[in-house]
Amino acid sequence: MIEIGGKSLSINDFSDILYLGKKVQLEKLAVEKVDASFRFLMKFSSNKLIYGINTGFGPMAQYKVSSENLLNLQYNLIRSHSSGAGNLMSPILVKALMVARLNSMMLAYSGVHTEVVELLTKLINEDIFPCIYEHGGVGASGDLIQLAHLGLVLIGEGEVIYQNEINLTKDVFDKLSIKPLEIHIREGLAIINGTSAMTGIGIINIIQAHKLLEWSIMLSAMVNEIVEAFDDHFSYELNIVKLHTGQNFIAEKLRQILSDSKMIRNRSEHLYNPMNLNQDVFEDKVQEYYSLRCVTQVLGPIYDTICQSEKVILNEVNSVNDNPVIDHENNNIYHGGNFHGDYVSLEMDKLKISITKLSMLSERQLNYLLNQKLNQKLPPFVNLGVLGLNFGMQGMQFTATSTVAENQTLSFPMYVHSIPNNNDNQDIVSMGCNASLMTKKVIDNSFEVLSIQMMTVLQAIDYLECIDKLSSETFKVYTQIRKMFPKFKEDTPKYKYIEIIKKHFENAGPIISCRVI
């Protein structure tokens, strides 16, 4: 069980819930605080004008709502804002969203009845996923549209994905004897007024970005082995004089992976040999291409960006992002804009730009292996068949190139793309959910590019017949992936292998631990 309330959730907590299926439970003392917040609000709101309790919402806040309509106001808010469009979010994104919203409410500043957190917990543990659409949120008054669809399910309406099928919420609730939420005072506003959609998606992006980086480091190591690169570009001595955490982390990882490789060369044993001075034109390339030699400098800032984004997203997911904030300990209610998603939006933009660069590095390394004029070691397109008759990896290069080009276009930032709306009440917005979703697309694309690169690397290793010279780490990877993707000479469709390796990349491996930056 992962306990919600009383402590901050970590990236590993989310990973355990989302990918390992661990259940969640509510910390007892935190539930008592949620109840205290609710009871304080009930008492404090009597004979006071409080936004979203006895007023309209947004630019309609100047209109008072009569006492007999206070509960209907909350139902109307949920129903009217359940207006999403586009593709349904995948179940794992919805689960992350629900965990994020639950965690925020368990901080006891939302003024909700404990029925809300109890019902959310049940939906998470039973894998009941509200049908939530990608399009709708502008990320300023929170993720209003996406979270309204969550609220719609909580009150027993709308649809859910349950056991891989879309069902009416009412039917699933009836089947499992689940009682829908009854509004008590401000549950409607408390459910939809927050950053939990963009943040939940952001958490998944961080987890997957870590995995992408791990595979990019491994592939970079394997490419350097194939071309028999010199070892000084990832040496401790070269990198330590550059004072960046990420660069030195990547260099250390490469040294670990390649420590017992029989293919990586020591410069002093080759180019520093006096015998080479007798040549006018050196057969050995004195320095490798940048995509091989500058791996620590390219992947280093990507590591730093992932770690910075992780810090910001975790701060957000463990924060109060309601409006107003119900502070029962200080006996007051504070109005402001904690629902504004600028922190998330900016970090997701930075992350997707970084991951796009990672995919660009992969594409350049791939091109180096496929172009015999560059590598001078391998046949064109690493074709193990008959040149001219067979095509090797030629067809798959088109897919990799096209996908990287899409990443580059998607990397335009959402953070600076504010459009005023809501009768100009929301006159500057974050577009945070859009930023998170676009970042997810870039990450998904990059797994495809790296999958194609991995297939090429394995073919190159077999052509060179250098399996026994690989490092122990790269040999493990070679053996592991070859079980999924066998060596080929004849031309056959490869699209299913791309998907198989992509799924393996997405699901395999631990999350890199971030060092202090």
N, C-alpha and C positions, 0 to 999 in steps of 0.2 A: 504494500500500500504506500502511496505517496500522500503525505498529509498536506492539506491545503489550509492555510491560516496559521498565524503564529511565527512563520519564518518565510524568508524569500525563496521563491522557486529558482532553481538553477537550470542551466541548459541541459544538464544530464537528467534532471527531474522530468523535463518536457520530453526528452528523448525516450525515457523509460515508459512514459504514459502513451506517447504517440506511436512508437515503433516496437516496444516490447509488450504493450497491452497491459501495463500495470494499472491497477484500480486506484481511485482517489478516495480519500476519506477526510472529513472535516474535523479540524482540531477543536476540541471541546470548548476551551476558553475563548477561542475566536468566535465560535457560534454564540456564546453568551454576550460577547461584545456586539455582534450583529443585532441581537435581540435588544440590547440596551440602546443602540442607535435608533432602532425602529420606535421603541417606546418613548425616547426623548423627542423624536420628530412628531409623534402623535400629540404629545403634550405641548410642545413648543409652537406648533403651527396653529393652535387654537387662537382665533381673533388676531391673526397676523396675515399680512400679504406676502406670500412666498412664491417665487417663480416656479411654475410647473406643478403647483399643488392646487392653488385656487386662481391661477391665471392661465391664459393661453400660452402658446409656445412661440419662440422666436419673435418675429415682428408683431405677432398677435398677443404679446404679453401684456399690452395695455388694457386688454379686455378681461374683466373679472368673470370668473366662472361661479355660478351659483352653487350653494352647498349640496343641493340634491343631484348635481351633475358631476361632482368631483371624481367619482370612480369611473363614470363613463368617459370622462376626459382622458384617463389613462388608456382605456381600451381603444378609444378613437385614435390616440397617438400611435399605438402599435399597428392598428389596422390600416390607417391612412398611409403610413410610411412603409408598409409591406408592398413595395412597388419596384423591386429589383428586376433586372432583365439580363439577357445574355446567358452564358453557360452557368450551370450549377457548379458551386464550389465542390471539390472532391471531399469525401468524408474526412480525410485526415486534416484538411484545412479547417473544416467545421469543428472538428474535435479540438484542435488547437485554439480556435476562437472561443469555444465554450470554457476551456480550462483557463484561458486568460481572463474572461469575464467573471468566472467564479472566483478566481484569485483576487481580483480587484474588489469584488463585493465582500470578500472575507476580511478585508482590512477594516470593515465596519464604519465606513464613512458614506454609505449609500442610503441609509434609512429604510432599507427593505425588510420585509417580514422574512423570518428564517425559512418559510416555505420555498422561497426563491432559490436559495443556495442548496437546500435539500433536493429540490426537483432537478436543478442543474447537475448535481452530483449523480443522481440516478440516470439521467440521460447519458452522461459521459460513461458511466460504468456499464450500462446496458448497450452501448454502441448504437444509440438512437440519434441520428444526425438530421437536424432540421434542413429542409431544402432552402439554401441560401444562394443568392445569385451574385455573380461577379460584379455586375454593373450597378451603380447607384450611389456609392459613398463618395463624398467630397472631402471627408477627413477633417472637418473643422468642428462641427457640433458633435464630434465623434463619428463613428461609422453608422450613422442613423439608419440607412436602408438595410444594410446587412444585419445589423442587430435587431431591427424591427422584425425581420423574418424569424430570428431566434425567439423573440417575444411572442410572435404569433403561435409558434409551436408550444411555448410554455403555457399559454392560455387555452391550449387544446385545439387550435385551429391550424389551417395550412396543411403541409405535407412533410413527411420525413423519409429519409432513406434508412430502412431497417432490413437487415439480412440481405443486402444488395438489391433491394427493390424499393421503389417509391410507393408509399402508402399514405392514406389519409392519417393525419395525426390522431384523430379520434379513434380510428380502428386499432391502431397500435396501442394507444393508451388503454382502451377497453380490454384488449387482449392481455395486457400485462398488469391490469388493475392499477393504473397510474392515474392519480387525481390531478386534473389541470390546476394551474395557478389561479387563485382568486386575488384580484387587486385589493389592496388594503388602503394605500394612500398615494404612493408615488412610484410603484414598481414599474410602470410603463416607461417613465422617463429614466429611471435608474438602469433599466435593461439596455436602452438604446443609446444613452448619452455617454459614450466612452470610446476608447481607441482599440478595443479588443479584437476587432477583425484584422486591421492592419498589423497589430502586434502579434496575434496568433500566427498569421501567415509569415510575418517577419521572423519569428522563432524557427519555423520550419526552414526558411531560407538560410538562416545562420547554420543550422545543423547540416544542411545539404552542402553549403559552401565549404564547410570544414572537410567534408568527404571529397568534394571536388579537388580541393587543394592537395589532399593526401595523394590522390591518384595522379594529379599533375606532377607532383614531386617524383613519384615513382616512375612515371613515363619519361620524364626528363632524364632521370638516372639511366633508364634503359636505352634511350636514344644515345646518350653519351657513351654507354658501353659499346653499342653497335658500331659507332664511328671511331672507337678507340681514342677517345678524347684525352687530353692531358688533365691532370688532377689539380693543377694549381688554381683554376678558376673557382673551385669550391673549397679551397684550403682555408684553414683557420687563419693563417697569417695574412692572406689577401683580404679576407672579409672583415676581420676584427678592426681594421683601421677605418672602416666605415661604421659609423655609430648608430646603425639602425637595428632594432630588435629583430624585425622580420628577416632582413637579409642574413643575419647571423644564424637565425633559426633554420632557414632553408639550407644554408651551407652545412650546418651540423647534420641535418637530416640526410643530405646527399652523402656526406662522409660515412654516416652509419650504414646506409643502404649499399654503398659501393666499397665498403672497407675490405672485403676479400675478393673483389673482382679481379680476374686475370686479364681483363681487356683494357681497363683504364691505365693510361701510361703516365710515368713520371717524367716531367720535362728534362730534368737533369740527366737522365739516362739516355735521352734521345737528342733533342735539339741542342743541348749543351755539350754534346760529344764533339771534340775537336775535329773528328773525321768529317763532319758535315760541312765544315768551313771550306772544303775543297770544291763544293758544288756552287755553280752560278745560279741555278734554278733549283729550289728545294722541292723535292717530291712531297715531303710532309708539309701539311699546311701549318704555318707557324702559329696561327691563332684560328680557332673555330669560328663559325658564323655566330652572330649574336644570339640566335635562338638556342644555341647550345652553350655558349660561353657566359651569357649574361642571365642565366636562370635565377641566380640568387638575387640579382638586382631587379628582375621582373616580378618574381613571385614574392619577394620580400614585402613590398608595399601592399600586396594583396593579402598576405597574412596579417599585417598590421591593421588593414581596413576591416577584415573579418572580425578581428578581436575588438576593435573599437565599436563596431556595429553591435557585436554581442553585448558589450557593456551597456550601451544605450538602450537596446531593446529590452534587456533584462531589467534595467532601471524603470522603463516604462511599464512593463508587465507586472512589476511589483509595486506600482504606484497607484494612487487614487486618481482616476481620470473622469470623475463625475462632475456635474454642475447642476445645482449647487452642491457644495460639500457639506455633509451633515456631521458636525463635530460635537458629539454628545459629551466628550470629556471637557471641552471648553464651553459647553452650553451655548453654542451659537451655530449659525448657518452662514456660509460664505459663498457669494456668487462670483464667478470668474470664468476662466476658460481652460480648465485642466483637460477638457476633451479635445483640445487642439492637437493635431498629429504631426506638427512640424519636426519634432525630434525623429520620429519614425520615418517620415517621408525623406528627409535629408539623408539618413543612414542607408535607407534602401536604395536611393539613387547612387550613393557612393559605392555600395556593395555591388550593384549591377554593373557599374562601370568597371569595377575591379574584375568581376567574373568575365565580362566581355574581353578584357585584356588577357585573362587566363585562356580563354578559348582561342584568341588570336595567337598566343604562343603555341598552343597545341597545333593549330593549322599550319604555322610556319615550320614546326618540327616535322609535321606530316609531309609537307611539300618537300622538305629537304630529303626525306627518305624516298619519296616517289620520283624525284628528279635525278636521274643517273649522272647528269652533267654536274650536279652539285656535290653529291656524295662520293662519286667515283668508286663505289663499292658494290652497288646493287643494280639489278636489271631495271629497266623502266617500269614504273608503277609496282615495283617489287613483284614482278610477274614470274612465278615459278613454272609456268607452262611454256608454250611455244610462242616466242615473240612474233607479233603480227597476227597470229591466230587467236591467242588468248589475251585477256585484258588485265589480269591481276586486280589491283586495287583502284584502277582508273575510274570506274563508275562511282565508287564510294567517295572519291575525292570531291566530286561535284556536290554531293550532299553536305560534306563538311564545310566546303567553301560557302555554299548558299546559307547554311545555318549560322556561320560566323557573321556573314553580312547582315542577317536578320538581327543578331545580337547588337551589332554596331548601330543599327537604326533604333532599336529599342532602348539604347543607352541615353537617349535624350532625356534630361531630368524632368520629373514631374514636380519637383519641389518649387520650381519657378513658374509653374503653369497654373497659377491661381485664376479662377473665373468667379467673380462675385455672383451670388444667387440669394434665394430666400428674401426677396425684396430688399436686397443689399444689406440685410442684417448680417449675413455671412459675407462680408466684403473682402476678406482675404482668407483663403482656405489652403489646406495642406496637400490635398489629393493623396493622402497617405496610403489608402487602400489600393488605389491604382498603382502607386509606386511599388507596393509590396507584391502585387500580382504580376506586374511587369518584370520585377526582379526574379520571381519564381519562373517565369517563362525563359528568361536568360539562363538561369541555372539548369532548367530542364534541357534546353538546347545544348548547353555545354557538355552535359553528360553524353549526348549523342556524338559530339565531335571527338571527345576523348575515347569513346568506344571504337570509333573508326581508326583513331590513332593506335589504339592497343592492337587491333587486328593487324595493322600494318607492321607494327613492331614485332609481333610474333612471326609473321611471314618472313621478315628480314632475318630474324634469329635462325630460322630453319634454313634459309638460303645460305647463310654464312656458316652453318653447321658449328655454331659456337656455344651450344647449350652447356657444355662442360666447363666453359670459361666464365659463365655468368656468376655474379655474386650469389651468395646463398639466399638473399632477400629477393633479388630479381628472378632467380630460378623458381622460388615458391610461386611467384606471380605467374610466370610462364606456365608452370605445370597446372596451376589452378584454372587459368583462362583457357588453356588448350583443351581441357575437358569439356568446355562449353562450345568451343569454336575450333574444330579440327583443321589441320593444315590442308590447303587446297591448291590444285594446279588447274583443274578444269573450271570453266565459268558456270557458276550456278547462282541463283538469287541469294543475296546475303542480308536482306532487310531483316529477317527474323533473328539473325545472329547479332545485328546491331542492337536490337531490342533486348535480347538476352543479356548481353554484356552491360548495357545501360542499367538494367534492373539490378544486376550484381553490384555495379558501382554505387547505385543509390542506396542499397541496403547493407553493404559490407563495410566493416571497419569502424573503429572507435572514433570519437570526436577528438580533434587535436585540442590539447589544453593550451589556453592562451597565456603567454607570459605577461608580466607587467610591462606596459609600454610607457 
